[in-house]
Amino acid sequence: MRTNIDLNEHLLAEAQKYSKAKSKRALVEEALSAFIAIKAEEQRFRTYKERLQSLRAKTVSVRLRSDTRTLLRQDRDPDEYLCFGYKRSRCVVS
């Protein structure tokens, strides 16, 4: 998509110090990609925090063997936790 924008020359020069981009277009694309990655990580963290609070509220009267953070990790990555709630790397099968 073609777009004409007026960029602040000082910001552009500062950004080029930290980038290996050869053109202004590549620099803007790199900046947009970094912005998207940062915002996605913030959203993922916010969602994780909300899920953690919700799980703690539900389990306040129940005594758990695992920490609520471990339960969320198990929910997110079920293949990692196949041995009775322990990480696969910690589980030794004889």
N, C-alpha and C positions, 0 to 999 in steps of 0.2 A: 504494500500500500504506500503510495507516495504521499508524503506530508512535508510541508514547509514549516519549520519552527525556528524561532529566534532563541539561540542558546546563549547563556551567559559565558562570555569568553574566559573569565577567570575560573569558573567552575570546570569548564571544559579542559583548560590547561592543567588544572589540579588533578582531574580525573585521568588525564593522559599520563601523568607521572606514575600512576599505580597500575596502568594497564599496558598490555602488549599489543593492543589494537592499533592497526596502521591507519585506519580512517575514522572519521567522525561517526559514520554510520555503524561501523563495528563497535565503536566505543559506546554508542547509545544502545545497541543491541545487548552488549555485555552488561551495561547498567540495568537495563530492563530485566534481563535474566537473573541478575543478582537480587534485584528488588522482589521479583516473584518468588525466588527461593527463600528469602528472608521472611516474607509475609506468609508463605505456606508453612514454614517452620513455626512461626508464631501461632498460626491457626491450629496446627497439630498439637502444640504445647497447651493451648487454651482448652482444646477438646479433651486432651489427656487429663488436665487438671479438673475439669468438670466431671469427667467419668470417675476419677479418683474420689472426689467429694461425694458423688452419688453413691458409689460403692461403700464408702465409709459410713454414710448415713444408713444404708440398708443393713450393714453388718455390725452396728453399734452394740446390739444385744447378743451377738453371736461371737463365741470365741473361735478364732481361726488359727490354724497351724501356720498359714502363710500370711505374710504382710499383704495389704491390699495392693501395693505396687507390683508385687510378684504375680498376683492374680490378674492384674491388668496386662502384664507382659505375656502371661500364658494365653490370655484371650487374644492378644494381638499376634503372637507368634506360637501357635499351638504345637508346631513340629519341634520346636526347641525344647519343650517341656513334656517329654513322653514318659519319663521315669518317676512316677508318683510325685509330681510337683517339683522335681529337681531338674536342673538343666541337664541336657543330654551329656554334656562333657563331664559332669560330676557323678553321673550314674555309672556304676561298674557292675556289669553283669557277669557272673561266674558260670 
